[in-house]
Amino acid sequence: MLINGKAFEGTFDYEYTDGQLKLYTSASNVSCITRFRPASFPDAQIVYKLLHALNHYRLCCFLAGTFALFLAGRLDFYDGLAIFVAMADFKITPVLCRLFQRSHPPTQSFQLDGGFAFTLMSADDANWDLYHYTVTYKDVRVPVSIVGIDTTRHCGPLSNVDLVHFVWENFYHFSYKKYAMALSPQGSAPSELVFLKHYRVESDAWKDKADCDDCVEIHRSMLCPLHACELSDDCTCKICTRQPPTLAACAQHVLFNYTLHIDRFQLDFHTTHDRYVYAARSNRVPRVNLLPPEAPVISVWFYYDVDSPFRFHRDCRGAGPWRSQSERSYDPESSEDMIDDLIRYKNHFWCHHCGRGLFFPSTCIQHANTVVFEGAQGVEEGGVGGEEEELLAGFVS
């Protein structure tokens, strides 16, 4: 499965950078990888052994879904595991043929090293490279969804952490979803089980970077059986409550993305004005990576109050009752004027509350036919179909 038309490139920047930091600082507690401490960890040895068995086949993979949310203390229950796997060449890695039913004939029941027996339960989402299994280990049975991510080249366990961030950046809309577990190779020593979280994971509650109301409602309803949530606007549960990201997590994010790898900068929903200015003036970022999504046009959607010069996202604190949309076209042959305006006119292009851009339209793939901005005239036909809802349900698991 391609994510937003992209394939994973098999990088291992996080692992390499983390190793270099520990080497040059001689401090084992220095890291550019943001982690969380599990609130509880049932069947810890089984989960570790399952990931280790997959890594034994040189697969690049990680574990997510409701189980990761449960470990982080965000859900009260979980209904299964979701394992994302980088789909390399099936001829090089034959075990992928069994996991993704590409063998001839397909093998609906098979066993991996370590005593894990896989039984196929559903292949209805095969067009999304998503297969649902029941995995049995001794007397323990657990539902497992295997999700395939296309790659440009073969990659192994060294790319596990980079695959996590690739999926976070290109697939998961919601900050609350961004918890994961992956094995980190340690040379001749046993692999370390790393509990990963996005640096903003607890900060934005149900805020959707794709700005899609349908996605918010679907995910809230699907998580209800697993979480004691009131589904009200003023709910104070562990998912609904907005919290500022930790200072340590922000420092790790800035260290990796803005100090050590500023050349990888890409303007996206999470970019704040201060970080944009830093990247633009560093002279190390390709100019195309500094352009808004609709360049050479800048379109902004915002809420405001008639007595205030500031503009806000609709779900940011301070948003007024008035909503508006405006746009400007620039010379497509020159991007400097556009970049200069984004730097100079902070109050016009950036949210006064969160500091992030007001120029990101809906990027929801599942509901691309839905007009999201409330100032538009109505909503087009489309929205949620049965296939899309089933797909989302599969990924929540």
C-alpha positions in Angstrom: 0.0 0.0 0.0 1.3 3.4 -0.9 0.6 6.2 1.6 -0.4 9.4 0.0 1.2 8.1 -3.1 4.5 7.6 -1.3 6.6 4.5 -0.7 8.9 4.0 2.3 12.5 4.6 1.3 14.0 2.2 3.8 16.0 4.9 5.7 17.5 4.5 9.2 18.2 8.1 10.1 16.8 7.8 13.6 18.8 4.8 14.6 22.0 6.2 13.0 21.6 9.6 14.6 20.8 8.2 18.0 23.9 6.0 17.9 26.1 8.9 16.9 24.7 11.0 19.8 25.4 8.3 22.3 28.9 7.8 20.8 30.0 11.4 20.8 28.4 12.4 24.1 29.3 9.2 26.0 25.9 9.4 27.6 23.5 6.5 27.3 20.5 8.7 28.2 20.9 11.1 25.3 18.4 10.4 22.5 16.6 12.0 19.6 13.8 9.4 19.8 10.7 10.3 21.9 9.5 7.5 24.1 6.8 6.7 26.6 6.7 4.5 29.7 4.0 1.8 29.6 1.2 2.1 32.1 0.8 -1.7 32.0 2.2 -4.4 29.8 0.2 -7.7 29.6 1.8 -10.6 27.8 5.0 -8.7 27.5 7.2 -11.7 26.7 4.8 -12.9 24.0 4.7 -9.5 22.2 8.5 -9.2 22.4 8.9 -12.7 21.0 6.4 -12.1 18.2 8.3 -8.9 17.0 11.6 -10.8 17.4 10.3 -13.6 15.3 9.3 -11.2 12.5 12.7 -9.4 12.8 14.4 -12.8 12.6 13.1 -12.9 9.0 14.8 -9.5 8.4 11.4 -7.8 8.2 11.0 -4.1 8.9 8.0 -3.7 11.1 6.4 -2.2 14.2 3.3 -2.7 16.4 0.5 -0.1 16.9 -3.3 0.0 17.1 -5.4 -0.2 20.3 -2.8 -2.3 22.1 -0.2 0.5 21.9 -2.9 3.0 23.1 -3.7 0.6 26.0 -0.1 0.3 27.0 0.2 4.1 27.1 -2.8 4.3 29.4 -5.0 6.1 26.7 -7.5 3.2 26.4 -9.1 1.0 29.1 -9.2 -2.1 26.8 -7.8 -3.3 23.5 -9.2 -5.6 20.9 -6.1 -6.7 19.0 -2.7 -5.8 17.6 -1.9 -3.9 14.3 1.5 -4.7 12.8 2.8 -2.5 10.0 5.3 -4.4 7.7 7.5 -2.9 5.0 6.7 -5.0 1.9 10.1 -5.7 0.3 10.7 -8.0 -2.7 8.6 -11.1 -2.1 11.3 -13.2 -3.8 14.0 -12.0 -1.3 11.7 -12.4 1.7 9.4 -15.5 1.2 7.7 -15.0 4.6 6.0 -12.0 3.1 4.2 -14.3 0.6 2.5 -16.1 3.5 1.7 -12.9 5.5 0.2 -11.2 2.4 -1.3 -14.3 0.8 0.9 -14.2 -2.3 2.0 -17.8 -2.3 0.4 -20.2 -4.8 -1.9 -21.5 -3.6 -2.4 -19.0 -0.7 -1.6 -20.4 2.7 -4.4 -19.6 5.2 -2.7 -21.3 8.1 1.0 -21.3 8.7 3.6 -21.1 11.5 6.5 -18.8 12.1 9.7 -19.5 14.0 9.2 -19.2 17.8 5.9 -21.2 17.8 3.5 -18.6 16.4 0.6 -20.0 14.4 -1.2 -17.7 12.1 -4.7 -18.4 10.9 -6.3 -16.1 8.3 -9.7 -14.7 9.4 -10.4 -12.1 6.7 -8.9 -10.9 3.5 -11.7 -8.5 2.6 -9.2 -5.6 2.7 -6.6 -7.2 0.5 -6.7 -4.4 -1.9 -5.3 -2.2 0.9 -2.7 -4.9 1.8 -4.5 -5.4 5.0 -5.0 -9.0 6.3 -6.7 -10.1 9.6 -5.3 -13.1 11.4 -5.7 -14.9 14.7 -2.3 -15.6 16.1 -1.9 -18.5 18.6 1.1 -18.9 20.9 0.8 -21.8 23.4 -2.6 -21.2 25.0 -2.8 -17.5 24.1 -4.9 -16.3 21.1 -5.0 -12.7 19.9 -6.4 -11.0 16.8 -3.6 -9.4 14.7 -4.0 -7.2 11.6 -1.0 -7.1 9.2 -0.7 -3.9 7.2 1.7 -3.8 4.2 3.6 -0.6 3.4 5.3 -0.4 0.0 9.0 0.3 -0.1 11.4 1.5 -2.8 14.0 -1.0 -1.8 14.5 -3.9 0.6 15.0 -2.8 4.3 15.4 -4.7 7.5 15.0 -4.1 11.3 17.4 -1.2 11.3 14.6 0.8 9.6 11.9 0.0 12.2 11.9 3.4 13.9 12.0 5.3 10.6 9.0 3.3 9.3 7.1 4.3 12.4 7.7 8.0 11.7 6.9 7.5 8.0 3.5 6.1 8.9 2.9 8.8 11.5 3.7 11.6 9.1 1.8 10.3 6.1 -1.1 8.1 7.3 -2.3 8.8 10.9 -4.3 12.0 11.1 -4.6 12.2 14.8 -2.0 13.0 17.4 -3.7 10.7 20.0 -3.1 7.7 17.6 0.6 8.1 17.6 1.9 5.4 19.9 3.9 2.4 18.7 6.4 -0.3 19.7 9.4 -1.4 17.7 12.5 -3.4 18.2 15.8 -1.5 18.0 18.8 -3.7 16.9 21.7 -3.6 19.4 24.4 -5.4 17.4 25.3 -8.6 19.1 23.2 -7.8 22.2 19.4 -8.6 22.3 17.2 -6.1 20.5 15.7 -3.4 22.6 11.9 -3.0 22.7 11.3 0.7 22.2 8.1 2.4 23.2 7.6 5.3 20.7 5.4 8.3 20.9 4.9 11.3 18.7 6.3 14.5 20.3 2.9 16.1 20.2 1.0 12.9 21.0 -0.9 14.2 24.1 -1.3 17.8 23.0 -4.2 18.1 20.5 -6.8 15.6 21.6 -9.2 15.0 18.6 -7.6 17.6 16.4 -7.4 16.2 12.9 -4.6 17.5 10.7 -6.6 16.6 7.6 -9.4 18.8 9.0 -12.1 16.2 8.4 -15.1 16.1 10.7 -16.2 12.7 9.3 -12.9 11.1 10.4 -13.2 12.5 13.9 -16.7 11.2 14.3 -15.9 7.7 12.9 -12.8 7.3 15.1 -14.6 8.5 18.2 -17.4 6.1 17.7 -15.1 3.2 17.0 -13.0 3.8 20.2 -16.1 4.1 22.4 -16.4 0.4 23.2 -12.7 0.5 24.3 -12.7 3.7 26.2 -14.9 5.5 28.7 -15.5 8.7 26.8 -18.5 11.0 27.1 -18.2 12.1 23.5 -18.9 15.6 24.6 -17.0 18.8 23.8 -16.0 19.3 27.4 -15.1 15.7 28.1 -12.0 15.4 30.4 -11.0 11.8 29.6 -7.4 10.9 28.7 -8.0 11.3 25.0 -10.2 14.3 24.9 -8.2 16.5 27.2 -5.6 18.7 25.5 -2.2 18.9 27.1 1.0 20.7 26.1 3.8 18.5 24.7 6.6 17.9 27.2 9.7 20.0 27.0 11.9 16.9 26.6 9.8 15.7 23.6 9.9 19.1 21.9 13.7 19.3 22.4 14.2 15.8 20.9 12.0 16.8 17.9 13.9 20.0 17.3 17.3 18.3 17.8 16.5 15.7 15.1 14.5 17.7 12.6 15.9 21.3 12.9 19.5 20.9 14.2 20.8 17.7 12.7 18.5 17.2 9.7 17.2 20.6 8.7 17.8 19.6 5.1 14.8 17.2 5.5 12.5 20.0 6.5 9.0 19.9 4.8 6.3 22.5 5.5 3.4 20.5 6.9 0.4 20.9 9.3 2.6 20.7 12.4 5.1 23.4 11.3 4.9 26.6 13.4 5.8 30.1 12.2 9.0 30.2 14.3 10.3 26.9 12.9 9.4 28.0 9.4 11.4 31.2 9.8 14.3 29.2 11.1 14.2 26.7 8.2 13.8 29.4 5.6 16.7 31.5 6.8 19.0 28.5 7.3 19.8 28.3 3.6 19.9 24.5 3.9 16.3 23.8 2.9 15.3 23.4 -0.7 12.9 26.2 -1.6 10.3 23.8 -2.9 10.0 22.4 0.7 9.1 25.8 2.0 6.0 26.2 -0.3 2.4 25.8 1.0 0.4 22.9 -0.4 -1.5 25.0 -3.1 1.5 27.0 -4.4 1.6 29.3 -6.4 -1.6 30.1 -4.6 -2.0 30.6 -0.8 -5.5 30.0 0.4 -6.3 30.5 4.1 -9.3 29.3 6.1 -9.7 30.9 9.5 -12.0 32.1 12.3 -11.8 35.6 13.8 -13.5 38.2 15.9 -14.5 41.6 14.5 -12.6 43.4 17.3 -9.4 41.3 16.9 -6.6 41.4 14.3 -5.8 37.8 14.9 -6.8 34.6 13.0 -7.4 31.1 14.4 -8.1 27.6 13.4 -11.7 26.7 14.1 -10.8 24.4 17.0 -8.1 26.5 18.6 -8.6 28.5 21.7 -9.6 32.1 21.0 -11.4 31.4 17.7 -14.2 33.9 17.1 -17.6 33.4 15.7 -16.8 34.8 12.3 -15.3 32.5 9.6 -13.7 33.5 6.3 -11.5 32.4 3.5 -9.1 34.3 1.3 -6.4 33.6 -1.2 -3.7 35.2 -3.3 -1.9 34.1 -6.5 1.8 34.5 -6.9 4.2 34.4 -9.9 4.8 30.7 -10.5 8.3 31.5 -11.8 9.4 32.9 -8.5 8.8 31.5 -5.0 10.7 34.1 -3.0 7.8 36.5 -2.7 5.5 33.8 -1.3 8.1 32.6 1.2 8.9 36.2 2.2 5.1 36.9 2.8 4.8 33.8 5.0 7.7 35.1 7.1 6.6 38.7 7.4 2.8 38.4 7.8 2.5 36.1 10.7 -1.0 37.4 11.8 -2.3 36.9 8.3 -1.1 33.3 7.5 -0.6 31.7 10.8 -2.9 30.8 13.7 -2.4 33.1 16.7 -3.0 30.4 19.2 -1.0 27.4 18.0 1.3 29.2 15.6 0.6 26.7 12.7 -0.4 27.5 9.2 -3.9 28.4 8.2 -3.3 27.3 4.6 -3.7 23.5 4.8 -7.0 22.3 3.2 -8.5 18.9 3.8 -6.1 16.1 2.9 -8.4 13.2 3.9 -8.2 10.4 1.4 -11.2 8.5 2.6 -13.5 11.5 2.4 -12.0 13.5 -0.4 -15.4 14.4 -1.8 -16.5 16.1 1.3 -16.3 19.9 1.5 -14.9 20.5 5.0 -14.7 24.2 5.4 -17.9 25.3 7.0 -18.0 28.6 5.0 -18.5 26.6 1.8 -22.0 26.1 0.4 -23.1 22.8 1.8 -21.5 19.4 1.6 -21.1 17.4 -1.6 -22.4 13.9 -1.9 -19.8 11.3 -0.9 -18.6 11.1 2.7 -18.3 7.8 4.5 -18.9 4.6 2.6 -19.0 1.1 3.9 -15.6 0.2 2.5 -13.9 3.2 4.0 -15.4 2.7 7.4 -14.3 -1.0 7.4 -10.8 0.1 6.4 -10.6 2.6 9.3 -11.9 0.0 11.7 -9.2 -2.4 10.6 -6.5 0.2 11.3 -7.9 1.1 14.7 -7.4 -2.5 15.7 
